[in-house]
Amino acid sequence: MSTITKERSTTERTTWVCENCTAETAAVRKRCTECGTSRY
C-alpha cells in the first residue's frame, strides 16, 4: 500500500467559523486569524 494518502476530508474542513467573532478561519489553524480565539 502507498504511504501517501489523501487528506482526511471527514475530520478536516476547509474552514471553520469562530464562535467569538464569526470569522472564517482555515482549518489548519487552531486559533482565529481575526480575534485569536481558540478553535476548541
N, C-alpha and C positions, 0 to 999 in steps of 0.2 A: 504493500500500500504506500501511497505517496505521503511524504511528511508535510507537504504543503497543502493546507486545507483552506477552504473558503471561510471568510469571516462569519461568525455565528449571527445570522440575521434575527434570530429569536430573542437573543439576550442583548444584542447591541442595536440600538436605534440610531438613525442618522442625527436626530436632535432630541433634546428633552426640554421641557418648559419649566422655568424656575418658579417655585411656589411663592417666593417673595415679590419679585418684580415682573413675573410672567414673560421674561425674555427667553428666546430660544437660544440654546447653547449646544455646541457639538457634543455628541455622545462620548467622545474620547476624554472630554474634560469633566472633572468631578466637581468643579466649582463654577458658578455662573460668571460669565465674562462681564456682565453689566454691574452686578452688585456684590459678587464674591460669595454668595450663599452656597453652602454645600448641597450637592445633589441629593444626598441622603440625610 
